[in-house]
Amino acid sequence: MNIEHPFQALFGAESDTLILGSFPSVKSREAMFFYGHPQNRFWRVIAALYGEEVPQSIGEKKRLILSHNLALWDSIHSCTITGSSDSSVKDVVPNDLSLILDNSKVDRIFCNGALSHKMYMKYIFPKTGITAVKLPSTSPANAAFSLERLVGEWKVITDKIN
């Protein structure tokens, strides 16, 4: 079944770093917000990077992202997907990043996982010209990476030197 992305990008005028996922999981689609699966380590990683408490509510999550000039969105606007399985994704329509890029200071893009990066480089990079950095997925499916190892790899986000 083809599913369209059910919620909007999160960014502010001062956002300078965009983090792209691939497509919202079933749990994220139910919550109508990014990284809604309780086992996804995204919020723990971001909180650790900035020395903050792990946010619980959507409001706290928005504040954490925006207060550090980050932006969140996904590479895929719509696709055919079975459950939350990246390997089942097909019939991809990419997201248009122009709304974010035209209304923020975003000049750095990081992809949360291989599928996000693959979709970005294939469909979106030719339009933006901004090379995206592939980071290891925070998904519970990426069991090879401990939380500590993820935080270590994701530290590149806090390095503002281009």
C-alpha positions as CSV (number, residue, x, y, z in Angstrom):
1,M,0.0,0.0,0.0
2,N,1.3,3.4,-0.9
3,I,1.6,5.7,2.1
4,E,2.1,9.5,2.1
5,H,4.2,11.2,4.8
6,P,1.6,12.2,7.5
7,F,3.3,15.1,9.2
8,Q,5.3,18.2,8.5
9,A,9.0,19.0,8.7
10,L,10.4,20.5,11.9
11,F,12.6,23.5,11.4
12,G,13.1,27.1,12.3
13,A,14.5,30.2,10.6
14,E,17.8,29.6,12.6
15,S,18.1,25.9,11.8
16,D,21.5,25.2,10.1
17,T,21.7,21.4,10.3
18,L,19.1,19.1,8.8
19,I,18.8,15.5,9.9
20,L,16.9,13.3,7.5
21,G,15.3,10.0,8.3
22,S,14.0,7.7,5.5
23,F,10.2,7.4,6.2
24,P,8.2,7.4,9.5
25,S,7.8,4.0,11.2
26,V,4.4,2.7,12.0
27,K,4.8,4.0,15.6
28,S,5.9,7.4,14.3
29,R,2.9,7.6,12.0
30,E,0.7,6.7,14.9
31,A,2.3,9.4,17.1
32,M,2.4,11.9,14.2
33,F,5.9,12.8,15.1
34,F,9.5,11.8,14.4
35,Y,11.1,8.7,16.0
36,G,8.0,7.6,17.8
37,H,9.1,4.0,18.5
38,P,10.2,3.8,22.1
39,Q,13.2,1.6,21.2
40,N,14.5,4.0,18.6
41,R,17.6,5.7,20.1
42,F,17.3,9.0,18.2
43,W,16.1,11.1,21.1
44,R,18.6,9.6,23.5
45,V,21.5,10.3,21.0
46,I,20.5,13.9,20.4
47,A,20.0,14.6,24.2
48,A,23.4,13.0,24.9
49,L,25.1,15.2,22.2
50,Y,23.8,18.4,23.8
51,G,24.0,17.3,27.5
52,E,20.2,17.5,28.0
53,E,17.6,15.3,29.5
54,V,15.9,12.9,27.1
55,P,12.7,14.6,25.9
56,Q,9.4,12.7,26.6
57,S,6.7,14.9,25.1
58,I,6.4,16.1,21.5
59,G,6.8,19.7,22.8
60,E,10.0,18.8,24.6
61,K,11.3,17.0,21.5
62,K,10.5,20.1,19.3
63,R,12.3,22.4,21.9
64,L,15.4,20.1,21.9
65,I,15.7,20.2,18.1
66,L,14.9,23.9,17.6
67,S,17.0,25.2,20.5
68,H,20.1,23.7,18.9
69,N,19.3,25.0,15.4
70,L,18.5,21.6,14.1
71,A,15.8,20.6,11.6
72,L,14.1,17.2,11.1
73,W,12.6,15.8,7.9
74,D,12.6,12.6,5.9
75,S,14.0,11.8,2.4
76,I,10.8,10.0,1.3
77,H,7.5,11.8,0.7
78,S,5.5,8.7,-0.2
79,C,6.3,5.0,-0.8
80,T,5.0,1.5,-0.7
81,I,6.1,0.0,2.6
82,T,5.3,-3.1,4.6
83,G,5.1,-2.1,8.3
84,S,8.3,-0.2,9.2
85,S,10.7,-2.3,7.1
86,D,13.3,-0.3,5.1
87,S,14.0,-3.3,3.0
88,S,10.3,-3.3,1.8
89,V,10.4,0.3,0.5
90,K,9.5,0.8,-3.1
91,D,7.7,3.3,-5.4
92,V,9.5,6.2,-3.8
93,V,8.5,9.8,-4.2
94,P,11.2,12.0,-2.6
95,N,10.5,14.9,-0.3
96,D,11.0,18.4,-1.6
97,L,13.5,20.2,0.7
98,S,13.1,23.6,-0.8
99,L,10.7,24.8,1.9
100,I,13.3,24.1,4.5
101,L,16.3,25.3,2.5
102,D,14.6,28.5,1.4
103,N,13.4,29.4,4.9
104,S,16.3,28.5,7.2
105,K,20.1,28.6,7.3
106,V,20.5,24.9,6.6
107,D,23.8,24.2,4.9
108,R,24.6,20.8,6.4
109,I,22.6,17.6,5.9
110,F,23.0,14.3,7.8
111,C,21.1,11.1,7.0
112,N,20.0,8.8,9.8
113,G,20.8,5.4,8.2
114,A,21.6,3.9,4.8
115,L,18.1,4.1,3.2
116,S,17.8,7.8,4.0
117,H,21.2,8.5,2.5
118,K,20.6,6.4,-0.6
119,M,17.3,8.1,-1.3
120,Y,18.7,11.6,-0.6
121,M,21.7,11.0,-2.9
122,K,19.6,9.5,-5.7
123,Y,16.7,11.9,-5.8
124,I,17.4,15.1,-3.7
125,F,21.2,15.8,-4.0
126,P,20.9,16.6,-7.7
127,K,18.6,19.5,-6.8
128,T,20.3,20.8,-3.6
129,G,24.0,20.2,-4.4
130,I,24.5,19.7,-0.7
131,T,26.4,16.5,0.1
132,A,24.8,14.6,2.9
133,V,26.8,12.7,5.6
134,K,25.5,9.1,6.2
135,L,25.3,8.3,10.0
136,P,24.5,4.9,11.5
137,S,20.8,4.4,12.0
138,T,19.3,4.9,15.5
139,S,16.7,2.3,14.7
140,P,16.4,-0.7,17.0
141,A,17.0,-2.8,13.9
142,N,20.6,-1.5,14.0
143,A,21.5,-3.7,17.0
144,A,25.2,-3.7,16.0
145,F,25.5,-0.2,17.4
146,S,25.3,0.5,21.2
147,L,24.0,3.8,22.4
148,E,27.5,4.9,23.2
149,R,28.8,4.0,19.8
150,L,25.9,5.9,18.1
151,V,26.6,9.0,20.2
152,G,30.3,8.7,19.2
153,E,29.4,8.5,15.5
154,W,26.8,11.3,15.7
155,K,29.1,13.8,17.5
156,V,30.0,15.1,14.0
157,I,26.6,17.0,14.2
158,T,27.9,19.2,17.0
159,D,31.1,20.1,15.0
160,K,30.1,23.3,13.3
161,I,33.3,23.6,11.3
162,N,32.7,22.9,7.7
